[in-house]
Amino acid sequence: MSQCETEVLVVGGGQAGVAMSEHLSARGIPHLVLERDRIAERWRTGRWDSLVANGPAWHDRFPGLRFDDVDPDGFASKDQVADYLVAYAEKIDAPIRCGVEVRHVRKNFGRPGFRVETSDGVIDARYVVAATGPFQTPVIPPVVPEDAGVTQLHSSCYRNPQQLPEGGVLVVGAGSSGVQIADELQRSGKEVHLSVGPHDRPPRSYRGRDFCWWLGVLNKWDAAAPPRGAEHVTIAVSGARGGRTVDFRALAAEGITLLGMTRAFTDGRMHFADDLRQNIANGDANYLKMLDEADAYIERNGLDLPEEPQARVFGPDPDCVTDPISELDLAEAGITSIVWATGFRSDYSWLEVDAFDDDGKPQHTRGVSAEPGVYFLGLPWLSRRGSSFLWGVWHDAAYVAEHIEIQRGYLAYAGSPGTDSSRLDWALEPTANTTGAA
């Protein structure tokens, strides 16, 4: 590549980068997508072996292509999702260059745009879209020292039960990843303890409709921000084993020991907060609230959907909830491994522009950053609750592409004082190619 130029440089060839390419192409905007590995690499090698999508195939896709190897109500495996994104990139003829790492992005001075240094040369770009997504740097809280005598790994490095040494496992984090991994480990024959923090626990399906459908008809996908105080609440929902509602009581009945939030580690003992019962109760309340809203929607619209009274029946609280464990000697409990399902943080060290707050978080509105010419795509809650899903990032990309098109119109304006300003009108009107901005 040596040195070249492009109007828009998209960094990242995952679902966000592919969606961005489609919308830029639809508007006739020249662009280039750079991916340091392969298309959708994180789906292939950044997930555990048995991972499936959290939404059904009829829902978690781009509008222009269906999964041809997954039942519409089924849940695509990680490799099927990766193959789908590769097929989509080929379908739209996305200009993606793989094996090229972006190392530095800096503003030009005295001329518009940005200088982009890559592993394959320098690129001049008028606009830059950071489409690297949220799963960049795994976060392991500094709780247990490395010399504590237990194997520690992040959920992004977990692949299967055979990867871990003999002995029990402590899984920290009870969102989608933690629950699925804990369940898989227990089914493999390992003794499993699961540290459960605050969470929402929606039904996987209710009265014949999937959770994703209910979020749609109840307008919950369009929430612009998480409820106040719930910014760090995880969502306990899973498509594993055909898709089942996460039930912590059932997990305990199957042999998993539930614990409160992990707090500290001293002298070989892990300490847990006294919040397990409350966390489960709050999850139950969230679950029941959604059932109530679904029932009200069915009645209001006169829908003929089967009643499901058993959905409101909870099993008895297990002993680990009624008599919670406050501390655990890992050696005595036979725990030899800890899997930290504790999320990620962003890494934009390569993006050397004024688009971040004091904590290093992107400053943006619906992906339009505080630095003119720089955009973000693929982040949770970028514009709404659905932004992290395949279909959600596709709609976010439409909005970003439209914003870029409008900005191009401003820059193309060649008027001067007294010039007819109508020469700019075309740039501010929707084009025939405008598609579904979020």
N, C-alpha and C positions, 0 to 999 in steps of 0.2 A: 504493500500500500504506500509506503514511503511518505508522501505528502499529498493530500487531496482536500477537497472542500465539499460540503453538502449543506443544504438549507437547514435540515433538522437532523440531529444525531440522537438516536434513541439508544440508551445504554441498558442492556439487558434483553435477552432473547427468550424470556419465559412468557407466561400468559399475558402480562402487561405489555411487553414489547411487541408481541404478535398482534394484539388488539390495536395498539397504537399505529402499527404499520398499515393495517387495513384502513383505518380512518384517514390517515395521511394520503394514502394512495387514492382513496375515493375522492379526495379534494384536489388531486393532482399536485400535491406538495412533494418536491424531491426530498428524499430522506435516506438514511442508512441506519441499520440496526447492528450493534456490536454485541456479541455474546462471548464471554471469556472461555466458556466450555462448549457444550452442545445445547441446542434448543431444548428448553424445559429440563435442564440438567438437575435442578433441585428435586424435581419429581422423581427422577431416576435414582440418584445417589444420595440425596439428602433426606431420605425417609426410610422407615423400617420396611422389611420385606412384605408384610401382610397389609400394609396401609391401603385403604380405599378412600375415595372421595366422601365427604360428609353430606353431600347432596345427591339426589338421584340423577340419573343420566338425562332424563327429559328436561331437567332444570339447570344443571351445572354444565353449561356448554355455551358456545357462541351461537348467535342466531343463524349464521350461514352454513352450519354443518352439524349433523347429528352423529352420535356415536353409532358406528355400524356394527360393533361387536359387543355391545352391552344392552341388556333389556332396558327399556325406558325407565322402568321403576327400580332398576338395579343400581349398584354403586360401582363406578369404574375403579379398577385397581390403579395404583400409581403409574405403572408402565402403560396402561391403556390411556391415562390422561396425557402422559408424555407423548405417546404415539399420535394421539389426537391433535396435539398442538403442532407437532411436526407436519402432519397432514394438512392442517389449516394453513400453516406458513407456506406450504407448497401450493395450496389451492389459490391463495391470494398473491402468489409470486413475491413474497416479502423479501426485500433486499437485505438479508441477514448474513453477516460475516461471523463465523464461529472461530473460536480459538484466538480471539483478539481481546486483550485486557485493557480497559481504560484506566490509566494511572493518574492523570491530572487533568482537571478542567479549570481553566483560568480565563477571566475576562480579557478581551482585547482592549487596548487603549488607543484612542485616536481613530478607531474604526469599530463598526458594530460586530457583535458576535463573540465567539469564544475560541480559544486555542485548546485543542484536546490532544494530549500526549497519550499514545497507546503503545502496546508492545510491538506494533507493526507500523509505527510512524506517527506523523502528526496530521490532524484533521482540523480544518477551519470550519466552524459551524455557526450559523446564525442563531439557532435555537438548540437547546439541549433538554431532552426528556430523561429524567432518572427513573427508569422502570425496573429497578433491581429488586423491588419487593421488600417485605418486612423481615424475612427470615435470613438475616445476614450474619450476625454474631451471636452464637448461643450464649445464654446467660446461666451460669451456675453460681448461686449465692455463695459467698465466702463463709460457709458454715463449718464444713468438715475439712480439716487439713489433709493435704495429700498423703501424709505419712500416717494416717489413722488406721491403716491396715484393711481398708475396704476398697473395692473397685468402684470408681465413680465415673459415670459418663452421662452426657446430655442426651435427651431423647433423639436429637438429630443424628447422633452417632450409634444409637441402638438399631440393631438389624433383626435379631431373632433370639429366642431363649438360649440357643446353643452357644451364643456368643459370650454368655456370662459364666463365671466360675460356679462350681457346686456351691449350694447353700441358698439361703433366703435372700429376698430382694426387698428393699424399701423404695417405693416409687413416690416421688415428691411432686405433687401437682395433680389435680383431678379435673382438668379440662379434657378436651377430646383426646389428646395424645396420651396423657397419663392414664385415663380410664382404659383405653384400648390396650395399652402396653401392660398394665396391671392384670387385666383379664387374660391376655395371651400368656403371660408368665404363669399365672395360677393354673391355667388349663394345661400347661406343659408339665405340671407337677411340682412347681416351686412354691415354697411358703412365701406369701406376699403380704407386705404391709403397705397401705396406701394413705398418704398424708393428704387430707381433703381441706382445701381452703374455700373461700367464698365462691359461689358458682351459680349460674342459671342452669336449670334442668328442664328443658322443654321436652314435650313428647316427640318421639321419633315420628310417630304418625298418630292420628286420632280420627275416629269415625270415617275411616277409609281414605283419608287425605294425609299426605306427608307434611311434616313440619315446614318444609320450604313453601308448600302451597299455602299453608295457614299464614305464614309471615307475609306472603304476597297479598292475599285477599284482605287481611287485617291491616294492611299498609305499614307493617312493621319494618319491611326492608328499607323504607324511605326515611326512617329516623335519621336525623342529621348528626346526632351525637349520642353516646351512651348516656343513660340516666345519671344524674349527679350522684357521685359517690360510687359509681359502678364501673369506673374506667378500667379497673384491673380485675373485674369479675370475669372468670372464664366461662365458656359455654360447654356444658357436658352433654354432647350429642355425638352420635357415632353411626357410621354406615356399615360397621364391621358385622360379619356374620349375617348379612342380609338386611341389616338395619334394625336396631332394637332401641327402645327407650332406655337410657342409662338409669339404673335403679341401684343406689348404693346399698340398700338393705339386701337386695338379691346378691350383690357382690359379696357382702359379708356372709350370707347364708351359704355361698359356694366355697367359702374358706378364706376370703381376703380379710385381713384385720384392718379396720379403719382407724385413722388417727386424726388429730387436729392439725392445724398448720404447724409446719416445722419452724422452730424458733432458734434453737442453739444446740451446740455440741460441746460437752465437757467430759473429760476423763472416760472416753469410750461410750458415753451415754447421750442419746439424742433426746432433746426436750421439745414438747409439743404444747401448743396453746390449748386452753380449755374452751374451744369454740366449735368442736365437731358437731354437737347436737344442734347448735344454732345455725351452723352452715347448712346442715341437711334440712333443717326446718325452713330456712330461707329458700333453699332450692325447691322444696315441696310447694311453698307458697307461689313461687314463680310458675311452677308446673300447673298448679290448680287454677291460677289466674288465666293462663292461656286456654285451659279447657273451658272456663267460664266464658271467655270472649268467643271461643269457637262455637259453643252452644248458642250463644246469643246471636251470632251471625247466621247460623243455620235456621234458627227460628224466624229471625227478621226477614230472611230471603226465601223462606219456604222450601229449603233444600231437602231432598229425600236421601239423607245419609244415615246409615245404621247407628243406632244408639250404642254406646260403649260404657255401661256403668262400671265394669271392672277396672276401667282406667283410673277410677278414683279410689280404688282399694289399695291401701299400703299394707305391706307385711309388718310384723312386729319389729320394734327396734332391737337390734342385736346387742349383746352384752358390751361390745366395744363402744357402743353409743351411750347406753345407760350407765356404764361404769368406765368412762374413758381413761385411756392410758396417757399419763402426763409425761413419762419419760421411759426410755427403752435402752437397755444395755445391748448394743448391737451384737457383741460376741455371744452373750448368753442367749439372745434370740436367734442365733445362727445366721444373722444377716451378713453376707459377704459382699453385697453389691448395692449401690444406690443409683437409681436412674432419676435424673433431674429433668422433669417435664415442666420447666420453669420459663419457657419462652425465649425470646430473642431481643436484641436491640439492633438498631440500624447502624450501618457503617457508611458514612458518606465522606470519609477522609479524602477521597479522590476528587470530590466536588468542592473546589476552593473558591466559593463565592459567598456573598452575603445573603444567605437564604435560610439561616438557622438561628434558633434562640440560644440563650446562654447554656442550655442543657444539651445542645447539639441536635435538637429536634427540628425537622423541617417546618418553616413558617410558610403556610400556603392557604389559599382558599380554593377548594375543589381542585387542587392540583396546580393552581397558578401560584407560583412562589413569590416571595417578597423581592427576589432578584429578577428584574425583567429579562425575559428570554429563557428562563429556567423553569422547568415543570417537573412535578412529581406524579407518579402513577403506580398503582398497585398496593398502596398503603391501606391498612385498616381504617375505616371511617374517613376515607379521603373525601367523599361527598355524602356518604350515607352508610347504613349498616351493611348493605350488600356489596360494598366496594372490594371486599376480600375474595369474593366468589368470581368464578370465570365470567358469568354473565354480567356481574356488577362492574368488573374492571373494563369490560367491553363498552359499557355505557359511559363510564368515566373517561375512557379514551376518546369517545366521540366529542365530549365537552372540551377536552384539552385541544383536540385537533381543530375544533371550531375557533377556539381562542387564538391559536397560532395563525389560522387563516385571516382572522380580523386584524391581527397585528401586522401581518404581511401587507394588508391593504393600506394601513396607515403609513408604513415605510415606503410603499410604492407611490404615495401621493406626491406629485411633483409641483404642486401649486405654489403660489406666492401671494402676498397681500393683494387683494383685489381679484384673485383668480376665482373662477366659479367653483365653489366647494362641492358641487354635485359630482365632480370627478372622483370623489371618494365614496359615493353612494354604493357602488357595487360591492365594496369591501365590507359594508356593514349589513348587507342583506343576506339571508340564508341562501345557499346555493342549492342547485338541484340534487347535489350529492349529500346534503346534510342528513345525517341519520341519528335518530334517537339519543340526543344528548340527555344526560341524567338530569 
